[in-house]
Amino acid sequence: MEAFGRAARADVRVHLVGGATAVLMGWRGTTIDVDFVMCPEDDGLLRAIPALKEELHINVELASPADFIPVPPGWNDRGTFVAQVGKVAFFHFDLYGQALAKVERGHRQDIADVRELLARGLVDRSRALEYFGRIEPDLYRFPAIDPPTFRRAVEEAFRMATL
């Protein structure tokens, strides 16, 4: 975050995703990459990313749940504030969007992250199901997703007492 703050020349919001959220919220000690989305995109910061990746020895990717599942409008207003560093305001990407994208992907680490989001009270089961209901009509925009399979996974993840 410090390196991004030094590199940015204009006000920008960076929404962190996945492992970065898990590390900053304290349930993982490390992550293999830093995924994020930037609003608005800042050419100076984008041009600085390759050097930052080398300097910090970390993989940096422009990726968010919105690349893999529908995310309701206003996701950038639902982010959880992390810090302001220079001209960069850091947020966690909409936690419901993150949780549903993790359920859709279904890897072991993803399910463990969803457990943590639930256990820490960062995501509410009934709200997650409501959120899914809002995005379900738009699943056709993501042909890699099988809607019935995704629905079953969401129901299993958010209706059980524990994952």
Secondary structure by P-SEA (a helix, b strand, c coil): caaaaaacccbbbbbbccaaaaaaacccccccccccccccccaaaaaaaaaaaaaacbbbbbccccccccccccccccbbbccccccbbbbcccaaaaaaaaaaaccaaaaaaaaaaaaaccccaaaaaaaaaaaccccccccccaaaaaaaaaaaacccccc
